[in-house]
Amino acid sequence: MNTLARTTAEQVKVFCALIGADPLLVQGAGGNVSWKDGNVLWVKASGTWLAESTTKDIFVPVDLAHLRQAIDKKDFSATPKVDGDSNLRPSIETYLHAVMPQHVVVHLHAIEVLAHLVHDNFQADFQSLLDESTPWAVADYYKPGAALAAEINAVLIQKPTVKVIFLKNHGVVIGGADVAEVSQILSRLTQALSTRPTYIRHPSHPMPVTVQNLMDQYAPVANLDIHQLAVDPSLFKRLSSDWALYPDHVVFLGPRAYAYRTWEALNDGEKPAQDLPELVFIYSEGVYVKPSFNKAKQVQLRCYYDVMIRQNTHSTMSVLTDIQIAELLNWDAEQYRINLAK
Ligand SMILES: [Zn+2]
């Protein structure tokens, strides 16, 4: 590796740690970053957190020439060849990074952008919100992985000079000559697209679980703001209509929200404790989780809250279809019906 490449690697890692610490830019293991060094694509490893880029090995070197050969054949599912003996697995979005021509590529689920991408008409809004300084394009919703990479490739064939691609119901991809350019584009976008969150008054203390035999099962979520998802009538209503909005949300928090008017409605006495949902919303009481609700899920819940408080009360949102949800969970149609009925 030459000196310049080392410099890029260090710059990328510092940048990743910075954006990884901002929940409005990165949520848990979501998002990924890459840089190209000759015939090597350094890409974030699957399951690793951008926030840990300076303290852990999160990047894996992949044979870029091999990826490009596959792309030429429109094969976006050939297993990437890892250089050396890294036992990290390259991100599922490795091909998305390889098809982008720029040196440094960042893919994020940045809240200020995502809050728009969950609307059918976001493209028209962006035309008035964004200036001409950064050429952009839009990719339709596809399942992350091969299908999404194929869509990005098709977008780039139509518009080869774009540096920003907005992914409907998903996130944004930004390419730049270096970290500085990518970082500048990201700040410009998040500023231009920022929405003032609805004023939310959070409860001043966590509410205890009120039903005797559920006290051992559930605890209120620690972040007091998040309880508004159950306490605010319009946010509570949206749990049923506007839940499955983007891939990570469905993968981590499931295909539907378990929202109940009362504790009694959840606890009909028929279900054994282990079959009760991990995350429940009880109207006017709050949001409650079982102890197994881990950090990755907590950050996804926060992400959903951050997206929802940026919506107009009356705006219509675009949710993923049942087929798209099943595909994300790798369920076949039958499994989907069974699991959804639970
Ligand atoms: Zn993504």
Residues whose N, C-alpha, C, O or C-beta is under 5 A from the ligand:
A	BS01	ZN	G171
